[in-house]
Every structure is written in structure tokens, then in C-alpha cells.
Amino acid sequence: MIKRILAPIQAWILLQGKCVGCGRNLTLGRRFERQDNSQKVVCTCGRIFIFDKRKGRYRRANLTEA
């Protein structure tokens, strides 16, 4: 039940380009280039995100991508 409440809020925060954990701008995080036209972004709190350059959106990284 809690996931149903938190998932839309976290998606809205990611659309703004902010970390879902600490609220900082993800443009301030460390960036690593990947081969599939995307960037791996590590926030200062340690959460890992993937930035898709084509879509211009962030998403949380899977365990295999971390």
C-alpha cells in the first residue's frame, strides 16, 4: 500500500531532476558515460540514477546497472 502512495511522488521528483532521497539537484552528482547514449549519475547521498540523453529524463538504476 505504501508503494502505491510513494511511487507517483518519487516519479514527480525525478521529473524535476532531483534525487528522491535527499532532494538535491542531480546535475550536481558525479557523472559517468555509458555506451548506450546514457549517463550513470551518482548523487552525493549514494543513490544511483541513469540519465537518458535522448529522452532527457532520469530513472533509478537497476541492481545490474549499479
Steps between C-alpha positions, in 0.01 A plus 500: 500500500779742583662436160181614328520830686874561465555393136319797338670744735844359419424510127402867529823579689707322232326699225628815669855360489540457874608207715213311663703452819659833584328739255821638352531585133633204303706733282734532800566125516797315355443391139642201317449445127346174385501334159125516437467882468431547870682612812531338840446766769601443862341742746690625804275284721610188308190425293566406137295630207513462123455809281369424150637767266241438229199540728662743742371309803641335810409160640621287786770249408432127521722275708676379183576857391643611833 
